[in-house]
């Protein structure tokens, strides 16, 4: 088992092309013995965003703090603290901070070996 405060987990800049002001903490991963899922926490600065991209695995997201817009291919969807979001496999998506405070969200994905 693992118990650790999220703020103690190393935070790194999201370096994927198309990201601005986004940082990520890998809270739970295969390094912790998690075989099926990974849990990540993102912090996006005001005016920042994650890349507009897609991949072959789904996301389950919980908004911890702030507000934003989920940009898709067909339309934009606003969200706020306390909302849950599902992004299906191969669905283009981008999280944009639309507020004046940092936006934080948890994102659960399949473990990397399950994404292949």
Phi and psi restraints in degrees (value plus and minus 20) as a CYANA .aco file:
   2 UNK   PHI    -157.1  -117.1
   2 UNK   PSI     114.0   154.0
   3 UNK   PHI    -153.4  -113.4
   3 UNK   PSI     100.1   140.1
   4 UNK   PHI    -173.5  -133.5
   4 UNK   PSI     121.5   161.5
   5 UNK   PHI     -91.4   -51.4
   5 UNK   PSI     112.0   152.0
   6 UNK   PHI     -76.7   -36.7
   6 UNK   PSI     -53.6   -13.6
   7 UNK   PHI     -88.3   -48.3
   7 UNK   PSI     -36.3     3.7
   8 UNK   PHI    -107.0   -67.0
   8 UNK   PSI     -27.5    12.5
   9 UNK   PHI    -105.4   -65.4
   9 UNK   PSI     115.5   155.5
  10 UNK   PHI     -74.4   -34.4
  10 UNK   PSI     115.1   155.1
  11 UNK   PHI    -130.3   -90.3
  11 UNK   PSI     112.5   152.5
  12 UNK   PHI    -146.2  -106.2
  12 UNK   PSI     130.3   170.3
  13 UNK   PHI     -86.5   -46.5
  13 UNK   PSI     121.0   161.0
  14 UNK   PHI     -98.1   -58.1
  14 UNK   PSI      94.0   134.0
  15 UNK   PHI    -119.7   -79.7
  15 UNK   PSI     -19.6    20.4
  16 UNK   PHI     -81.1   -41.1
  16 UNK   PSI     119.0   159.0
  17 UNK   PHI     -74.8   -34.8
  17 UNK   PSI     116.4   156.4
  18 UNK   PHI      75.4   115.4
  18 UNK   PSI     -19.8    20.2
  19 UNK   PHI    -116.7   -76.7
  19 UNK   PSI     128.8   168.8
  20 UNK   PHI    -166.0  -126.0
  20 UNK   PSI     105.1   145.1
  21 UNK   PHI      45.5    85.5
  21 UNK   PSI       5.9    45.9
  22 UNK   PHI    -130.8   -90.8
  22 UNK   PSI     115.7   155.7
  23 UNK   PHI    -150.7  -110.7
  23 UNK   PSI     135.2   175.2
  24 UNK   PHI    -158.7  -118.7
  24 UNK   PSI     122.2   162.2
  25 UNK   PHI    -135.4   -95.4
  25 UNK   PSI     107.3   147.3
  26 UNK   PHI    -107.9   -67.9
  26 UNK   PSI      75.4   115.4
  27 UNK   PHI     -93.8   -53.8
  27 UNK   PSI     -64.9   -24.9
  28 UNK   PHI    -157.5  -117.5
  28 UNK   PSI     112.2   152.2
  29 UNK   PHI    -171.9  -131.9
  29 UNK   PSI    -191.7  -151.7
  30 UNK   PHI     -81.0   -41.0
  30 UNK   PSI     -45.8    -5.8
  31 UNK   PHI     -82.6   -42.6
  31 UNK   PSI     -43.7    -3.7
  32 UNK   PHI    -114.9   -74.9
  32 UNK   PSI     -19.3    20.7
  33 UNK   PHI      73.9   113.9
  33 UNK   PSI     -14.4    25.6
  34 UNK   PHI     -95.2   -55.2
  34 UNK   PSI      92.7   132.7
  35 UNK   PHI    -110.4   -70.4
  35 UNK   PSI     -41.8    -1.8
  36 UNK   PHI    -133.1   -93.1
  36 UNK   PSI     -47.9    -7.9
  37 UNK   PHI    -157.9  -117.9
  37 UNK   PSI     141.2   181.2
  38 UNK   PHI    -146.4  -106.4
  38 UNK   PSI     122.2   162.2
  39 UNK   PHI    -136.1   -96.1
  39 UNK   PSI     105.3   145.3
  40 UNK   PHI    -142.9  -102.9
  40 UNK   PSI     129.9   169.9
  41 UNK   PHI    -141.4  -101.4
  41 UNK   PSI     104.5   144.5
  42 UNK   PHI    -125.4   -85.4
  42 UNK   PSI     123.6   163.6
  43 UNK   PHI    -144.0  -104.0
  43 UNK   PSI     105.5   145.5
  44 UNK   PHI    -140.6  -100.6
  44 UNK   PSI     103.4   143.4
  45 UNK   PHI     -87.7   -47.7
  45 UNK   PSI     136.9   176.9
  46 UNK   PHI     -73.1   -33.1
  46 UNK   PSI     112.1   152.1
  47 UNK   PHI      61.3   101.3
  47 UNK   PSI     -22.5    17.5
  48 UNK   PHI    -112.7   -72.7
  48 UNK   PSI     153.7   193.7
  49 UNK   PHI    -183.3  -143.3
  49 UNK   PSI     138.5   178.5
  50 UNK   PHI    -107.0   -67.0
  50 UNK   PSI     147.9   187.9
  51 UNK   PHI     -84.4   -44.4
  51 UNK   PSI     131.2   171.2
  52 UNK   PHI    -108.1   -68.1
  52 UNK   PSI      83.2   123.2
  53 UNK   PHI    -170.5  -130.5
  53 UNK   PSI     158.7   198.7
  54 UNK   PHI    -168.0  -128.0
  54 UNK   PSI     144.0   184.0
  55 UNK   PHI    -180.0  -140.0
  55 UNK   PSI     154.9   194.9
  56 UNK   PHI    -108.8   -68.8
  56 UNK   PSI       6.2    46.2
  57 UNK   PHI    -160.3  -120.3
  57 UNK   PSI     135.1   175.1
  58 UNK   PHI    -104.6   -64.6
  58 UNK   PSI     144.1   184.1
  59 UNK   PHI    -142.7  -102.7
  59 UNK   PSI     121.5   161.5
  60 UNK   PHI    -136.8   -96.8
  60 UNK   PSI     105.3   145.3
  61 UNK   PHI    -147.4  -107.4
  61 UNK   PSI     120.7   160.7
  62 UNK   PHI    -146.6  -106.6
  62 UNK   PSI     104.3   144.3
  63 UNK   PHI    -103.2   -63.2
  63 UNK   PSI      96.0   136.0
  64 UNK   PHI    -105.2   -65.2
  64 UNK   PSI     -58.0   -18.0
  65 UNK   PHI    -175.4  -135.4
  65 UNK   PSI     122.8   162.8
  66 UNK   PHI      70.9   110.9
  66 UNK   PSI    -186.2  -146.2
  67 UNK   PHI    -166.0  -126.0
  67 UNK   PSI     138.1   178.1
  68 UNK   PHI    -187.1  -147.1
  68 UNK   PSI    -187.7  -147.7
  69 UNK   PHI    -151.5  -111.5
  69 UNK   PSI     111.1   151.1
  70 UNK   PHI    -113.7   -73.7
  70 UNK   PSI      91.9   131.9
  71 UNK   PHI    -111.2   -71.2
  71 UNK   PSI     109.7   149.7
  72 UNK   PHI    -140.4  -100.4
  72 UNK   PSI    -186.5  -146.5
  73 UNK   PHI    -101.3   -61.3
  73 UNK   PSI     -53.8   -13.8
  74 UNK   PHI    -117.6   -77.6
  74 UNK   PSI     -53.5   -13.5
  75 UNK   PHI    -184.8  -144.8
  75 UNK   PSI     146.7   186.7
  76 UNK   PHI    -117.1   -77.1
  76 UNK   PSI     124.5   164.5
  77 UNK   PHI    -147.3  -107.3
  77 UNK   PSI      98.5   138.5
  78 UNK   PHI     -92.9   -52.9
  78 UNK   PSI     132.0   172.0
  79 UNK   PHI    -166.0  -126.0
  79 UNK   PSI     145.3   185.3
  80 UNK   PHI    -168.2  -128.2
  80 UNK   PSI     153.3   193.3
  81 UNK   PHI     -70.5   -30.5
  81 UNK   PSI     113.3   153.3
  82 UNK   PHI      74.9   114.9
  82 UNK   PSI     -32.4     7.6
  83 UNK   PHI     -99.1   -59.1
  83 UNK   PSI     133.5   173.5
  84 UNK   PHI    -134.2   -94.2
  84 UNK   PSI     127.9   167.9
  85 UNK   PHI    -155.1  -115.1
  85 UNK   PSI     118.7   158.7
  86 UNK   PHI    -139.1   -99.1
  86 UNK   PSI     107.2   147.2
  87 UNK   PHI    -137.4   -97.4
  87 UNK   PSI      98.9   138.9
  88 UNK   PHI     -94.7   -54.7
  88 UNK   PSI     143.1   183.1
  89 UNK   PHI     -76.6   -36.6
  89 UNK   PSI     120.5   160.5
  90 UNK   PHI      41.3    81.3
  90 UNK   PSI      -0.3    39.7
  91 UNK   PHI    -117.9   -77.9
  91 UNK   PSI     102.4   142.4
  92 UNK   PHI     -86.6   -46.6
  92 UNK   PSI     115.1   155.1
  93 UNK   PHI    -173.1  -133.1
  93 UNK   PSI     135.6   175.6
  94 UNK   PHI    -175.1  -135.1
  94 UNK   PSI     114.7   154.7
  95 UNK   PHI    -120.6   -80.6
  95 UNK   PSI     101.2   141.2
  96 UNK   PHI    -137.4   -97.4
  96 UNK   PSI     109.2   149.2
  97 UNK   PHI     -97.7   -57.7
  97 UNK   PSI      95.9   135.9
  98 UNK   PHI    -124.6   -84.6
  98 UNK   PSI      -9.7    30.3
  99 UNK   PHI    -133.0   -93.0
  99 UNK   PSI    -192.2  -152.2
 100 UNK   PHI    -130.3   -90.3
 100 UNK   PSI      -3.9    36.1
 101 UNK   PHI    -150.5  -110.5
 101 UNK   PSI     140.8   180.8
 102 UNK   PHI     -77.4   -37.4
 102 UNK   PSI     122.0   162.0
 103 UNK   PHI    -122.9   -82.9
 103 UNK   PSI     111.9   151.9
 104 UNK   PHI    -145.3  -105.3
 104 UNK   PSI     118.1   158.1
 105 UNK   PHI    -168.1  -128.1
 105 UNK   PSI     129.0   169.0
 106 UNK   PHI    -110.5   -70.5
 106 UNK   PSI     120.8   160.8
 107 UNK   PHI    -154.2  -114.2
 107 UNK   PSI     101.5   141.5
 108 UNK   PHI    -126.5   -86.5
 108 UNK   PSI     112.4   152.4
 109 UNK   PHI    -155.5  -115.5
 109 UNK   PSI     143.7   183.7
 110 UNK   PHI     -83.6   -43.6
 110 UNK   PSI     132.2   172.2
 111 UNK   PHI     -77.3   -37.3
 111 UNK   PSI     127.7   167.7
 112 UNK   PHI     -69.7   -29.7
 112 UNK   PSI     -60.3   -20.3
 113 UNK   PHI     -89.8   -49.8
 113 UNK   PSI     -38.1     1.9
 114 UNK   PHI    -104.3   -64.3
 114 UNK   PSI     -32.5     7.5
 115 UNK   PHI    -108.1   -68.1
 115 UNK   PSI     -32.1     7.9
